[in-house]
């Protein structure tokens, strides 16, 4: 099963929506802790819940179960107290503690679902970690980063 991932920074709305359409994504699953940030521009959750169906016929959902905790995110992003390697370790521990692979049904990722976060690329983004976590528990999971 392919699980797509996409970030919205360093791109235009046109580029963002075109990538989703070109890959025939049918649902965007927002995995950001804060979907209302003014820095999100066109990608605020409230706006995407309108834009995605209106522009591309794509469903939008927010999934807090796949978001980092406020504490982990705060330490990593705002205070600069946590290096990425520690963030990875703590986020993966949080996914295991939440028992995400048991609480979510793999079938909910079909048809084509893209995890949405802000980072332009997946290297330093928890959406990549979510897919890696799910791949540990579900068969044949493959990340497709848009």
Backbone as CSV, one residue per row, in Angstrom:
resi,resn,N_x,N_y,N_z,CA_x,CA_y,CA_z,C_x,C_y,C_z
1,UNK,0.840,-1.171,0.000,0.000,0.000,0.000,0.885,1.234,0.000
2,UNK,0.603,2.145,-0.900,1.320,3.412,-0.948,0.637,4.401,-0.012
3,UNK,1.437,5.064,0.810,0.954,6.188,1.601,1.752,7.398,1.140
4,UNK,1.040,8.389,0.669,1.660,9.592,0.126,1.924,10.589,1.246
5,UNK,2.860,11.481,1.006,3.108,12.565,1.958,3.402,13.833,1.173
6,UNK,2.952,14.948,1.742,3.137,16.225,1.065,3.290,17.333,2.095
7,UNK,4.155,18.276,1.790,4.308,19.478,2.593,3.858,20.671,1.778
8,UNK,3.545,21.773,2.456,3.035,22.934,1.712,3.980,24.127,1.705
9,UNK,5.052,24.094,2.486,5.972,25.233,2.454,6.847,25.158,1.204
10,UNK,7.352,26.312,0.818,8.232,26.437,-0.347,7.566,25.954,-1.632
11,UNK,6.244,26.096,-1.707,5.520,25.787,-2.933,4.364,26.761,-3.065
12,UNK,3.830,26.810,-4.251,2.643,27.634,-4.486,1.405,26.766,-4.301
13,UNK,0.256,27.411,-4.181,-1.003,26.661,-4.127,-1.149,25.828,-5.405
14,UNK,-0.796,26.418,-6.535,-0.892,25.685,-7.802,-0.024,24.432,-7.784
15,UNK,1.215,24.565,-7.331,2.113,23.414,-7.266,1.604,22.349,-6.305
16,UNK,1.094,22.772,-5.171,0.565,21.860,-4.155,-0.615,21.054,-4.712
17,UNK,-1.616,21.749,-5.223,-2.808,21.061,-5.723,-2.495,20.220,-6.958
18,UNK,-1.603,20.703,-7.805,-1.233,19.947,-9.009,-0.577,18.622,-8.636
19,UNK,0.311,18.635,-7.654,0.958,17.368,-7.240,-0.074,16.368,-6.740
20,UNK,-1.026,16.837,-5.950,-2.072,15.934,-5.447,-2.914,15.375,-6.586
21,UNK,-3.313,16.235,-7.494,-4.137,15.811,-8.628,-3.367,14.853,-9.531
22,UNK,-2.112,15.189,-9.848,-1.306,14.345,-10.731,-1.103,12.936,-10.170
23,UNK,-1.093,12.810,-8.846,-0.908,11.499,-8.214,-2.238,10.867,-7.808
24,UNK,-3.311,11.461,-8.248,-4.662,10.940,-8.034,-4.974,10.695,-6.556
25,UNK,-4.484,11.583,-5.704,-4.778,11.499,-4.274,-6.264,11.766,-4.084
26,UNK,-6.888,10.981,-3.218,-8.326,11.118,-3.000,-8.670,11.622,-1.597
27,UNK,-7.677,11.612,-0.719,-7.910,12.117,0.633,-6.612,12.675,1.178
28,UNK,-6.699,13.842,1.818,-5.564,14.424,2.523,-5.838,14.279,4.013
29,UNK,-4.890,13.677,4.696,-4.978,13.489,6.138,-3.971,14.436,6.781
30,UNK,-4.475,15.461,7.396,-3.649,16.512,7.998,-3.099,15.996,9.327
31,UNK,-1.773,15.950,9.443,-1.139,15.429,10.653,-0.405,16.530,11.421
32,UNK,-0.824,17.778,11.200,-0.246,18.906,11.943,-0.963,19.072,13.270
33,UNK,-0.217,19.433,14.282,-0.806,19.723,15.581,-1.645,20.998,15.499
34,UNK,-1.123,22.011,14.832,-1.811,23.291,14.708,-2.188,23.507,13.248
35,UNK,-3.464,23.418,12.950,-3.926,23.592,11.568,-4.368,25.022,11.282
36,UNK,-4.236,25.913,12.276,-4.751,27.280,12.129,-3.677,28.350,12.019
37,UNK,-2.435,27.980,11.964,-1.347,28.944,11.952,-1.486,29.934,10.802
38,UNK,-1.267,31.200,11.106,-1.302,32.230,10.070,-0.184,32.015,9.045
39,UNK,0.875,31.313,9.447,1.991,31.054,8.532,1.628,30.009,7.481
40,UNK,0.503,29.328,7.663,0.114,28.266,6.738,-0.446,28.794,5.417
41,UNK,-0.781,30.072,5.363,-1.288,30.642,4.111,-2.488,29.880,3.583
42,UNK,-2.390,29.382,2.333,-3.497,28.656,1.714,-3.767,27.309,2.372
43,UNK,-2.860,26.828,3.233,-2.958,25.482,3.792,-3.507,25.435,5.216
44,UNK,-4.193,26.473,5.653,-4.867,26.383,6.946,-5.953,25.315,6.828
45,UNK,-6.125,24.527,7.860,-7.081,23.431,7.820,-8.475,23.847,7.395
46,UNK,-8.924,24.952,7.925,-10.261,25.440,7.593,-10.377,25.749,6.095
47,UNK,-9.322,26.293,5.526,-9.330,26.597,4.090,-9.197,25.328,3.247
48,UNK,-8.327,24.415,3.673,-8.152,23.180,2.904,-9.418,22.339,2.877
49,UNK,-10.187,22.384,3.963,-11.435,21.605,3.981,-12.411,22.120,2.920
50,UNK,-12.224,23.350,2.468,-13.005,23.895,1.348,-12.272,23.697,0.017
51,UNK,-10.995,24.121,-0.041,-10.244,24.103,-1.291,-10.092,22.702,-1.894
52,UNK,-9.722,21.724,-1.074,-9.443,20.391,-1.627,-10.643,19.797,-2.356
53,UNK,-11.842,19.762,-1.747,-12.992,19.227,-2.496,-13.387,20.125,-3.676
54,UNK,-13.324,21.448,-3.486,-13.775,22.372,-4.532,-12.861,22.361,-5.750
55,UNK,-11.555,22.314,-5.518,-10.588,22.389,-6.617,-10.315,21.020,-7.226
56,UNK,-10.229,20.000,-6.376,-9.721,18.718,-6.861,-10.583,17.507,-6.511
57,UNK,-11.701,17.711,-5.821,-12.538,16.576,-5.436,-11.857,15.672,-4.418
58,UNK,-10.960,16.253,-3.603,-10.189,15.496,-2.611,-10.779,15.751,-1.228
59,UNK,-10.994,14.689,-0.472,-11.500,14.815,0.890,-10.398,15.305,1.817
60,UNK,-10.784,15.987,2.885,-9.834,16.504,3.880,-10.263,16.028,5.260
61,UNK,-9.285,15.554,6.033,-9.507,15.192,7.431,-8.279,15.586,8.244
62,UNK,-8.512,15.898,9.504,-7.421,16.146,10.441,-7.365,14.947,11.365
63,UNK,-6.164,14.387,11.594,-6.011,13.212,12.449,-5.048,13.509,13.591
64,UNK,-5.582,13.954,14.743,-4.730,14.277,15.897,-3.906,13.097,16.412
65,UNK,-4.358,11.883,16.182,-3.627,10.698,16.627,-2.229,10.636,16.001
66,UNK,-2.060,11.258,14.838,-0.778,11.222,14.124,0.040,12.500,14.287
67,UNK,-0.408,13.354,15.170,0.297,14.614,15.429,1.300,14.431,16.563
68,UNK,2.364,15.197,16.561,3.261,15.181,17.722,2.543,15.803,18.920
69,UNK,3.006,15.484,20.104,2.457,16.150,21.287,2.981,17.589,21.308
70,UNK,2.262,18.449,21.976,2.682,19.852,22.074,4.046,19.965,22.729
71,UNK,4.302,19.144,23.721,5.571,19.194,24.435,6.748,18.824,23.530
72,UNK,6.615,17.730,22.805,7.693,17.304,21.908,7.934,18.367,20.831
73,UNK,6.862,18.842,20.237,6.998,19.838,19.177,7.611,21.129,19.705
74,UNK,7.180,21.553,20.870,7.706,22.784,21.486,9.214,22.674,21.703
75,UNK,9.640,21.556,22.266,11.071,21.378,22.525,11.878,21.377,21.233
76,UNK,11.346,20.760,20.209,12.089,20.674,18.952,12.060,21.990,18.176
77,UNK,10.895,22.553,17.993,10.743,23.708,17.108,11.071,25.043,17.760
78,UNK,10.473,25.306,18.875,10.515,26.664,19.411,11.693,26.924,20.339
79,UNK,12.023,25.965,21.135,13.098,26.218,22.098,14.446,25.699,21.618
80,UNK,14.443,24.913,20.556,15.694,24.385,20.024,16.442,23.507,21.007
81,UNK,15.698,22.907,21.933,16.333,22.092,22.973,16.547,20.645,22.551
82,UNK,15.948,20.247,21.445,15.974,18.841,21.083,16.511,18.661,19.670
83,UNK,17.586,17.901,19.515,18.060,17.602,18.160,17.083,16.648,17.463
84,UNK,17.140,16.632,16.130,16.216,15.824,15.345,16.227,14.361,15.768
85,UNK,17.375,13.799,16.051,17.465,12.387,16.410,16.647,12.096,17.672
86,UNK,16.665,12.998,18.639,15.864,12.824,19.853,14.378,12.995,19.561
87,UNK,14.065,13.940,18.678,12.671,14.128,18.268,12.142,12.837,17.639
88,UNK,12.908,12.244,16.728,12.510,10.981,16.092,12.217,9.915,17.142
89,UNK,13.129,9.752,18.087,12.975,8.736,19.128,11.716,8.989,19.957
90,UNK,11.513,10.222,20.371,10.351,10.539,21.201,9.045,10.430,20.414
91,UNK,9.060,10.846,19.153,7.838,10.753,18.356,7.462,9.300,18.109
92,UNK,8.440,8.462,17.781,8.142,7.039,17.554,7.641,6.382,18.844
93,UNK,8.197,6.757,19.975,7.711,6.236,21.258,6.267,6.670,21.494
94,UNK,5.942,7.891,21.113,4.576,8.393,21.249,3.627,7.589,20.362
95,UNK,4.030,7.266,19.147,3.186,6.460,18.252,2.932,5.079,18.857
96,UNK,3.980,4.486,19.441,3.813,3.169,20.070,2.906,3.268,21.296
97,UNK,3.093,4.310,22.104,2.265,4.503,23.295,0.796,4.688,22.910
98,UNK,0.551,5.409,21.845,-0.822,5.630,21.372,-1.400,4.407,20.670
99,UNK,-0.539,3.436,20.369,-0.955,2.210,19.672,-1.638,2.538,18.342
100,UNK,-1.025,3.431,17.620,-1.595,3.947,16.385,-1.898,2.835,15.384
101,UNK,-0.994,1.904,15.196,-1.193,0.849,14.196,-2.390,-0.034,14.519
102,UNK,-2.735,-0.147,15.777,-3.907,-0.932,16.169,-5.188,-0.098,16.147
103,UNK,-5.054,1.196,16.373,-6.233,2.071,16.429,-6.702,2.532,15.061
104,UNK,-5.808,2.519,14.081,-6.182,2.882,12.717,-6.286,1.627,11.870
105,UNK,-7.181,1.639,10.946,-7.372,0.525,10.028,-6.614,0.818,8.739
106,UNK,-5.774,-0.107,8.289,-5.054,0.134,7.031,-5.994,0.471,5.870
107,UNK,-7.196,-0.057,5.902,-8.155,0.208,4.821,-8.523,1.681,4.735
108,UNK,-8.349,2.434,5.821,-8.680,3.859,5.778,-7.667,4.656,4.953
109,UNK,-6.553,4.018,4.602,-5.556,4.682,3.764,-5.772,4.371,2.284
110,UNK,-6.797,3.599,2.008,-7.215,3.336,0.637,-8.565,3.989,0.470
111,UNK,-8.906,4.693,-0.546,-8.031,4.961,-1.671,-6.914,5.921,-1.307
112,UNK,-6.214,6.364,-2.273,-4.978,7.133,-2.106,-5.104,8.253,-1.086
113,UNK,-4.302,8.111,-0.032,-4.284,9.098,1.049,-2.895,9.720,1.127
114,UNK,-2.873,11.036,1.317,-1.613,11.772,1.494,-1.603,12.391,2.881
115,UNK,-0.533,12.162,3.618,-0.332,12.817,4.901,0.192,14.227,4.638
116,UNK,-0.405,15.202,5.289,-0.026,16.594,5.098,0.635,17.150,6.339
117,UNK,1.774,17.796,6.138,2.426,18.577,7.182,3.056,19.789,6.509
118,UNK,3.719,20.604,7.276,4.221,21.851,6.718,5.565,21.719,6.010
119,UNK,6.440,20.877,6.494,7.802,20.815,5.950,7.804,20.528,4.452
120,UNK,8.648,21.219,3.723,8.713,21.069,2.265,9.146,19.668,1.857
121,UNK,10.074,19.076,2.612,10.574,17.741,2.302,10.403,16.849,3.530
122,UNK,10.409,15.545,3.348,10.109,14.638,4.460,11.271,14.323,5.404
123,UNK,12.484,14.711,5.051,13.636,14.290,5.861,13.500,14.665,7.329
124,UNK,13.065,15.849,7.610,12.925,16.317,8.987,11.466,16.639,9.292
125,UNK,10.596,15.708,8.939,9.168,15.897,9.173,8.582,14.618,9.757
126,UNK,7.660,14.785,10.693,7.084,13.613,11.338,6.158,12.819,10.418
127,UNK,5.713,13.389,9.297,4.873,12.598,8.387,5.657,11.398,7.847
128,UNK,6.944,11.581,7.628,7.799,10.448,7.212,7.867,9.417,8.324
129,UNK,7.981,9.886,9.560,8.052,8.972,10.698,6.762,8.187,10.867
130,UNK,5.628,8.829,10.616,4.339,8.130,10.701,4.326,6.962,9.723
131,UNK,4.742,7.208,8.492,4.748,6.142,7.486,5.732,5.038,7.870
132,UNK,6.890,5.408,8.369,7.864,4.399,8.801,7.313,3.574,9.960
133,UNK,6.630,4.228,10.887,6.008,3.517,12.004,4.966,2.516,11.486
134,UNK,4.081,2.966,10.612,3.033,2.082,10.085,3.633,0.920,9.308
135,UNK,4.734,1.166,8.609,5.404,0.102,7.842,5.949,-0.998,8.745
136,UNK,6.228,-0.670,10.002,6.686,-1.686,10.958,5.574,-2.664,11.313
137,UNK,4.326,-2.242,11.204,3.188,-3.035,11.668,2.287,-3.545,10.545
138,UNK,2.215,-2.830,9.453,1.325,-3.193,8.355,2.145,-3.701,7.174
139,UNK,1.649,-4.704,6.462,2.421,-5.240,5.331,2.430,-4.299,4.132
140,UNK,3.547,-4.318,3.433,3.677,-3.659,2.127,3.396,-2.162,2.120
141,UNK,3.733,-1.470,3.181,3.579,-0.011,3.202,4.789,0.605,2.522
142,UNK,4.518,1.532,1.618,5.573,2.222,0.894,5.277,3.716,0.920
143,UNK,6.283,4.515,1.226,6.139,5.976,1.250,6.337,6.529,-0.155
144,UNK,5.437,7.439,-0.535,5.565,8.166,-1.784,5.505,9.639,-1.412
145,UNK,6.658,10.305,-1.434,6.738,11.701,-1.036,6.544,12.592,-2.258
146,UNK,5.535,13.436,-2.195,5.208,14.322,-3.326,5.935,15.650,-3.207
